[in-house]
Amino acid sequence: MLPGVGVFGTGTTARVLVPLLKSEGFEVHALWDKLNIPFHTSRSDDVLLHQEVDLVCIYIPPSMTRQIAVKALGIGKNVVCEKAATAVDSFKMVTAARYYPQLLSTMGNTLRFLPAFAAMHKLLLEGYVGEVQVCDVRVYGPSLLDESYGWTCEELMGGGGLHTVGSSPSCAWSAEDFVQQNNSIRGIRRVTSDDFCFFQMLMSGKRSSSGGVCCTVTLNFNMPGSFVHEVMVVGSAGRLIAKGTELYGQQNGKNEELLLGDNGWSGPEVKMMPMPQMQGLSSMVKALRLSFQAHEERRSWAHEPVAMAPTFEDGLYVQTVVEAIKRSSTSGEWASVDIMMEEPDPNHNLCEALQRNKI
């Protein structure tokens, strides 16, 4: 049985998500915004405590995600949410998810469900490219900034290309905020979030027997025009490249072949959301429907249809990588990725400052 859904979000993703949920048979009973839903409110508890809501979708600024996700799990709601602002917030979400393992708790990384990415993952496991050697990611597009000053302008609130897009793919990196002010953001306001980012990662995995796989990522959000999203994986036996919603492959000694084409898009057209994200979001909603349809109880779900969905543990890992990249930017050296095992003492920095000043 499909659960009733409560949606948190005022941005593009939430506005695309609601009609997709309805098209798959979900009933959206409560919304944290006004979007042609009978019950809408600006109070988070009104959505969470709604008696018809058993699945909560959270697509709000990263600095607010942890608070609502943890509270939703605590009152017995299944949760699909976007990334948190910091690794500490992500760790608190992981702790809540582990305490309620019977509830669905997944990150809303829609690219995991993109057919081209799912097919690439399957072919990599089957050895299409042989031993993985190099990974190259390029994401180009227009500015991510809102028309007025908001969280997208602030690095500490989760704004910028690295946190918003780069967290969807030991590190060395370079990032710049070329646009610090524009016609809408001026005066004492300045943009601190990055709009250009380049970094390298050394990754280990089952498909590599060497010291690691080198991954190079370039994010550039100063380019007007069409959105470019390419992921290429090169191995000892060939290569795979996902270009937007299509997947191409070429094995050694053979010609390049189209492995998965673009089947078109029948959903709503949204200029501010790239096609890979839109198709991935649609596929994620379909997977959620299959997961909940398998059980009669509204809060019960089956794991197999959403097996590819990133967990809160994955979210913590990704956020840890992002923060390691930022440390590398400051130090100018490679930084290791050390997963948080326990919540840090909130007074730790204060204690160090007192010791330095001998107070």
N, C-alpha and C positions, 0 to 999 in steps of 0.2 A: 504494500500500500504506500502510495506517495505521501510524504509528509507535507504539512503546511509550511510555507517558507516566510521568513522575515529577512528583509534586505536592508543592510546599512550601506549607504553610499549616495553621493550627490553628483558623482562625476560620470564620465563617458561609459566606463565599464558597467556601472549599475544601470544606466539607462539602456544599454544593450542587453544586459542580463535578464531584466524583468520580462521582456517579450519572449526571450528564448525559453525561460522557465515555463511560461504560459503555453508556449507551443508544444512542449513536451508533457503537458498535463499537470504540472505543478500548480497549486493555488498559492498565490502570493497574498498572504493575509495582512501583513504589516510592513510598512516602509518607513525608513528614517529620512523621508523627503516627500515631496509632492510629485507623483508620477502616475496619475490615473489609477490609484489604488484606494479602495474605500477607507482603509484605516491608515493614516500617515501621521507622524508625530515628530517632534524634535527631542523627545525624551527617550534615551536608550532603554530604560527599564520598561517602558510601555511596549516596546517591541519584544524584548526578551521574555517578559512575563505574559505575553499574549497566549491564551490557552490553545489556540489553533496552530501555533508556531512550534515546530519540532526540528527544523533545519534553519540555521542562521548563516547568511552569506554576508561577509564583511569586506567591503571595498571602500575604505575610508583612508584619510591620511595616516601614514605609518605610525606616527606618534600616539595615535588613539587606538590602534589595533589590539594591542596586548590587553588593555583594560576590558574591552568588550568580549574578546575571545575567551579569556579566563573566566569571566563572570558567566558567559553562556554555557560553558562546560560545567561549571559549578552547579547550575540549576537543571542540568540534564538535557541540554540541547546539542544536537549535532552541529559541527562548525566547518565551514569552508571560508578561508580568509586570506587576505593578502599579507605580505611580509610586514614584520615589525620594524621599528626604527633602529633598534640596537640589539646586540647579542644578549644583553641582560634581559631585555623584554622577551626575546625569543626563548631564552632558557625558562622563564616563568611560564610561557605557553607550553613548553615541553613538559614541565612538571605537572601542569594541570591535565594535559593529555594522558600522561602515564597514570595519573590517579583515577581517570575515568576511561579505561581502555575499551569499554563496550561502546563508547560513543565515537562517531566519525569525526576525525580532526585532521583536515588536510589543508595544504597551502593552495591558493588559487593560481598556481603557475600554469596558465592555459597552454603554453607551448609544449608541455609534457603530453598533451592530448592531441596536438596537431598531427594529422595523419602522416605527413612527411617525416616528422621527428620520430613517430612511433615505428614507421617502416625502417628508418635509418638505424634505430636502436636494435631492431630485430635482425637486420642484415649484419650489423657489427658483431652481434652475438654468434651469428652463423659463420663468421669468418670471411665475409665478402672482401674486405680490404687486407686480410691477413693480420700481421702484427701491427697494431696502431703505432704510428711514429709522430705525426704532427697533426695538430688541430688549429684551424684558423677561423676566427669569427669576425664578421664585419657588419656593423649596424649603423646605417646612416639615415638621417631624417631631419625634419624641421624642428624648431625649438620646442622643448617640453614645458616651457613656462606658461603659466596662466596669463590671462589678459590683465589681471590685477595682482598685487603682491599677495602671496600665500605660501603654503608649505612647500610648493615646488621650487621656490626660490631659496630655501634654506637647507643647507647640507645637514644640519643637526636634526631636522625634522623629517629626514628621509628623501629630500629632493635631490635632483640631479640624475644624469644618465647612468652612472655606476650603480646606484641603489635601485633605480626604477627599472632599468633594462638590463644592465650588466649582471645583476644578481640572478637573472633567468638563465646564463651559461656557466707552498712558499712562493711569493709573488713579488714582481718588480713592476712598477707602474709610473705613469705620468698623467696628470690631469690638469685641466685649465678651465677657468670660468671666463671665457672671452667676453661674454655679455654680462656686465655688472649693472648696467642701467639701460632702460629703453624708454620709449615714449610714454609707457604706462607706469613704469617703476622708476622713480627719480627722487630727487631730494635726499633725505637722510637714508632712504632705503637702498640697499645694495644686494645684488644676487650673490650668494656664497656657494650655491650648488653648481656642480660641474656640467659643462655642455660639450666637452671633448675629453676623451679618456683613452689611454693606451696602456695595456698591461700584459704581462706574461705570467703564465702559471706552469709549474712543473708538477704533473699529475702522475700518480701510479694507478695501475689497474690490472685486471686479469688478462687483458688483450695485449699487454706489453711485458716483455721479459727483461727489458733493459732498465736503465736507471730511472726512467720516467718518460712521460709523453709531454712534449712542449706544446703549450697552447698559447696562441697570440690573439688578443682581443682588441679591436678598435671600435670605439663608440664616438660618433660625431653627430651632434644635433645642431649644426649650424648650416645645414644644407636644405634649402627650400626645394619643393618638388616631391617626387614620389619617394616612398619609404623603401629602403633597401635592407634586407635581412638575409645574410648568407652564412652558413656554417659548413665548413669543409673538413673532412677527416681523411688523412692520407696514411696509408699503411704499406706494408711490404708487398702486397698483392694487388693494390689498386686504390681507388679513392671514391668517396661519397660526398656529394655536395647538395645541401638543401638550400634552394633559392626561393625565398618566399614560401609558397605553399607547394612547390614542386620539388621532386627528388631526382637527382641525376647520379649515375654511377659509371665508373670506367675501371675495368680490370686490366692488368698488364697484358699488352699484346692485342687488346680489343678496342673497338670504338666506344665513344661515350654513348650511353643509352638513357632514355627517359624511363625511370622506374616507377614514378608516380606523378601523374599530371594533375593539373588544377581542374577539378570537377565543377567549378563555378560556385557561386554563392547566392543562395536564395533568401537569405535573411535581410534584416534592415541595413541600409547603407549608412555608414557613419564615417565621415571624413577624418575625424580625429583618432580613429582606431585603425591601425594597420590590419591588412587582411589576415596575416598569420595569427594574430591575437584573436581576431573575430572568429575564425574557423576553429581555433583551439578552444575558445570559450564555448562554442556550440557543441563541440565534441565532448567537452567536460560535462555539460548539462545532460547530454544523452547518456553518458556513463553513470551519472548520478541517478537518472531515472531507472536504468537497469539494476543498479545496486539496491535501491529501495523497493522496487517492484518484486524482488525475490522473496519478500517477507510480508506477512499480514500486519504485523505490528508497525505502527508509523515510525517509531524511532529505531527499528532494527534495520540493518543493512548488510549486504553481501560484499565481501572483500574483493572478489575477482574482478568485477567490472571497473573498479577504481584502483586496481593494483598499481597502475603506473602513476597515480597521483602522488606528489611529494608530501611527506609527512611533516609534522612540526619539527621532528629531528632533522629532516632535510633543510627546513627553514633555518634552524640554528646553525647548521653547517655553512649554508650559503652566507648568512649574515657574518659568521666568523671569518669567512674568506674576504668579504667586503672590508671588514675592519682591518684584516691583515694587509690588504692592498693599501689602505690609508696609512698604516704604520710604515709600509715600505716607501710610500711617497714622502713621508717626513724624514726617514732615516737615509734614503737613497740606497738601501741595501735590500737583499732578499729577506722576506719575512716568513716564518713558519706559521702554519695553520694549526693552532692548538684549541681543540674543542673544549668549551667550558663544562666542567664536571660538577661544579657546585656554584651557587650564587655568591658573588663576591660580597665582602663586607662593605656596606654603604659608607662606613666611616674610615675605610682604608686610606683614601687619599688625604683626609684630614689628619689622620695619625702620622702619616709620613711628613706632612707639612709641619706639624708640631715638633716632630723629632729633629727636622732640619733646623728649625729655629730655636731648639732647646727650650721649649716652653713647658 
